[in-house]
């Protein structure tokens, strides 16, 4: 049970708070427990719950992004910290389709992405997503050719305000929000795609392409 916001915080809660403020990057519960002298993860989780409730109405919020906790500016106050108007960088249609496919089916290989889209995917498209910090190589699939597979990152979740991939919207939600134009066909295909539909020939072809990417 979380402590009321006006109740004095306990020692552990204050220690977790100080650690998160000083950390250079978001921390998992296990990392916090280890840093604080090998505490029980359950105790750290309880302290995080108390802090999250305490900061819920403050100018900064404590948030969980893919199991890693950090403080960030309250969404309704973010505009106060912007000194200059940010330049909007729009993804191309190809990059949007590829990002959607990776997000809904990670880990996914380049050949699998191309099978869904029906067209080849250039290395430049994946480079744009990786430079943005939204996509990362996530190993190789254990099939002939061992193609590289791709997955999203905590930066992707943070940018779109998602606690985990379970919070990704469904087709009906995307259509209601007007976000399926012009990539509705690719998005619907992505949501219905099964990776097992890719045969070994596709995987081998993907490996050849990935060698070019590595070069």
C-alpha positions in Angstrom: 0.0 0.0 0.0 1.4 3.4 -1.0 2.0 6.1 1.6 -0.1 9.2 1.3 1.7 12.0 -0.6 1.8 14.2 2.6 3.3 11.5 4.8 7.0 11.8 5.6 9.1 9.5 3.3 11.0 6.6 4.9 14.7 6.0 4.8 14.6 3.5 1.9 12.2 5.7 -0.1 14.6 8.6 0.3 17.6 6.5 -0.6 15.9 5.3 -3.8 14.9 8.8 -4.6 18.5 10.1 -4.2 19.9 7.3 -6.3 17.5 7.9 -9.2 18.2 11.6 -9.2 22.0 11.0 -9.3 21.9 8.2 -11.9 23.0 9.0 -15.4 20.5 6.5 -16.9 17.3 4.8 -15.9 17.7 2.0 -13.4 16.0 -1.4 -13.0 14.8 -2.7 -9.6 17.6 -5.2 -9.5 20.2 -2.4 -10.2 18.7 -0.2 -7.5 18.7 -3.1 -5.0 22.3 -3.9 -5.7 23.4 -0.3 -5.5 21.7 0.1 -2.2 23.6 -2.7 -0.6 21.8 -5.8 -1.8 18.3 -5.0 -0.6 15.3 -7.3 -1.4 13.8 -6.3 -4.8 10.4 -6.4 -3.2 11.4 -3.7 -0.8 12.7 -1.5 -3.6 9.6 -2.1 -5.6 7.5 -0.9 -2.7 9.6 2.2 -2.3 9.2 3.0 -6.0 5.5 2.6 -5.7 5.5 5.1 -2.8 7.7 7.5 -4.8 5.6 7.2 -7.9 2.5 8.2 -5.9 4.2 11.0 -4.2 5.4 12.6 -7.4 2.2 12.0 -9.4 1.1 15.6 -8.9 4.5 17.2 -8.9 6.5 19.0 -11.6 8.4 15.8 -12.3 7.1 12.3 -12.4 8.7 8.9 -11.6 8.0 6.6 -14.6 8.7 3.0 -15.5 9.9 2.4 -19.1 10.5 -1.2 -19.9 11.3 -2.1 -16.3 13.7 0.8 -15.8 12.8 3.8 -13.6 13.7 7.5 -13.9 12.3 10.9 -13.3 11.0 13.0 -16.2 9.2 16.4 -16.5 5.5 16.2 -16.1 4.0 16.2 -19.6 1.9 19.3 -19.1 5.0 21.3 -18.1 7.4 20.1 -20.8 6.9 23.3 -22.9 8.4 25.4 -20.1 11.8 23.8 -20.6 11.9 24.3 -24.4 14.1 27.3 -25.2 13.8 26.9 -28.9 11.1 25.5 -31.2 12.1 21.9 -32.1 12.4 21.0 -35.7 10.0 18.3 -36.5 11.7 15.4 -38.2 9.1 13.2 -40.0 9.9 9.6 -40.8 9.5 8.5 -44.4 6.7 6.1 -45.3 9.2 3.3 -45.5 10.8 4.1 -42.1 7.3 4.3 -40.5 6.3 0.9 -41.9 9.6 -0.7 -40.9 9.3 0.7 -37.3 5.7 -0.5 -37.0 6.7 -4.0 -38.1 9.6 -4.2 -35.8 7.6 -2.9 -32.8 4.8 -5.4 -33.3 6.9 -8.4 -34.2 10.3 -8.1 -32.6 12.7 -9.6 -33.0 12.3 -9.6 -36.8 14.8 -10.0 -39.6 15.2 -7.8 -42.7 13.8 -10.6 -44.9 10.7 -10.8 -42.6 10.3 -7.1 -42.9 10.5 -7.2 -46.6 8.1 -10.1 -46.8 5.5 -8.1 -45.0 6.0 -4.9 -47.0 6.3 -6.6 -50.3 9.4 -4.5 -51.3 13.0 -4.4 -50.4 14.1 -2.5 -47.3 17.2 -0.4 -47.8 20.0 -0.3 -45.2 19.5 3.4 -45.0 16.0 3.0 -43.6 17.2 0.8 -40.8 20.1 3.2 -40.2 17.7 6.1 -39.7 15.8 4.1 -37.0 19.0 3.1 -35.3 20.4 6.6 -35.4 17.2 7.8 -33.7 17.9 5.2 -31.0 14.5 3.5 -31.6 15.8 0.2 -33.1 18.8 -2.0 -32.3 20.3 -5.2 -33.7 19.2 -8.0 -31.3 21.3 -11.0 -32.3 20.8 -13.5 -35.1 18.0 -16.0 -35.8 19.1 -19.6 -35.5 18.2 -20.6 -39.1 20.3 -21.2 -42.2 22.1 -18.0 -42.9 21.7 -16.7 -39.3 20.2 -13.3 -40.3 20.4 -10.4 -38.0 17.2 -9.6 -36.2 16.0 -6.2 -35.0 14.1 -5.0 -31.9 13.0 -1.7 -30.4 14.8 0.0 -27.5 13.8 1.7 -24.2 14.3 5.0 -26.0 11.5 4.0 -28.4 9.2 3.3 -25.4 10.2 6.5 -23.7 9.6 8.7 -26.8 6.1 7.3 -27.4 5.2 7.2 -23.7 4.9 3.5 -23.4 5.7 1.5 -20.3 6.2 -1.7 -22.4 5.3 -3.1 -25.8 2.0 -4.4 -24.3 0.9 -0.7 -24.4 1.2 -0.5 -28.2 -2.2 0.4 -29.7 -4.3 -2.0 -31.8 -5.6 -1.4 -35.3 -8.9 0.0 -34.2 -7.2 2.5 -31.9 -4.8 3.6 -34.6 -7.6 4.0 -37.1 -9.7 6.1 -34.7 -6.7 8.3 -34.1 -6.2 8.9 -37.8 -2.7 7.3 -37.7 -3.2 4.6 -40.4 -2.8 7.0 -43.4 -0.7 6.3 -45.4 0.6 3.2 -43.9 -2.6 1.4 -43.0 -2.0 -1.6 -45.3 1.5 -2.2 -44.0 0.4 -1.8 -40.4 -2.5 -4.2 -40.8 -0.2 -6.7 -42.4 2.3 -6.3 -39.6 -0.3 -7.1 -36.9 -1.4 -10.2 -38.7 2.0 -11.5 -39.7 3.5 -14.6 -38.3 7.3 -14.9 -38.4 7.0 -18.7 -39.1 5.7 -17.8 -42.6 9.2 -16.8 -43.6 11.0 -19.8 -45.2 14.6 -20.7 -45.1 15.3 -19.1 -48.5 14.2 -15.7 -47.2 16.4 -16.1 -44.1 19.4 -16.9 -46.3 18.7 -13.9 -48.6 18.5 -11.7 -45.5 21.9 -12.8 -44.3 23.5 -11.7 -47.7 21.9 -8.3 -47.3 23.0 -8.0 -43.7 26.6 -8.6 -44.8 26.3 -5.5 -47.0 25.0 -3.6 -44.0 27.9 -4.7 -41.8 30.3 -3.5 -44.5 
